[in-house]
């Protein structure tokens, strides 16, 4: 295989800017087919993005002889079905986050990849961006000494009934489709970074409640992690606050200083040490998944390691489950 020729299953909003265009901007990579159950929307996407072929059935895209890798960007409830089908067809898979609806499903997907001996990567793409790689470097280089704990506070305003009816929101608060609401949609990014920064997990516990009653999934989640290196993580997610209380901040505290940063907001690291604050700023990539897609292409071409394995994805799904399953 000299070039990765991608097919996308689920060419919705996430693929418009975040990922889709990047497949044609990465070396030895091209996007040649897309699929969406609504054929007219698939055709429209293909025309706008200059993709040669479009389909309204996943099986037709998977069985396209020219397509040799599959990007799955549908809602989580269908990730396992499409991943297994692609793997059984002998085609490596890049699957969106959250990997699926729960850790049991994630384990089955990983087992399928191992049994077929076909490659699979999970789209925890933040770990490939320069901004987050810099944070990991600061941790690994012990710039703030030995890490003691990390605190994450993420608060978002309560969505109105009108906002909840929008197609891009409606499925996210349907546990049968998303796996568990807005926490399951956004927290995988944050929890994967903690796993990426601190490594294997020793113990977890959490609390999840539906406080507002506006929809049927949890809107407040609290969780604690003890990593095997004795780092403690505390996280609080609230999706029913007022606009004035919105917050997106993670602080990592070490024996000699601290690192503060936003995960979804401005890419600016505040490094505090010896009473001084240094600001390290980054410009986000135009296509936020492009750095990760570069690594995935290298891995699929046997030119690099897996940037985020199925096993990694399983660990993140276990964290989600441990915080929310009652």
Beta strands, then each sheet from edge to edge (+ up, - down):
strand 1: 4-9
strand 2: 29-35
strand 3: 53-55
strand 4: 69-72
strand 5: 92-95
strand 6: 120-122
strand 7: 147-157
strand 8: 201-209
strand 9: 220-227
strand 10: 232-241
strand 11: 247-254
strand 12: 257-261
strand 13: 268-273
strand 14: 276-281
sheet 1: 3+ 2+ 1+ 4+ 5+ 6+
sheet 2: 8+ 9- 10+ 7+ 11- 12+ 13- 14+
end
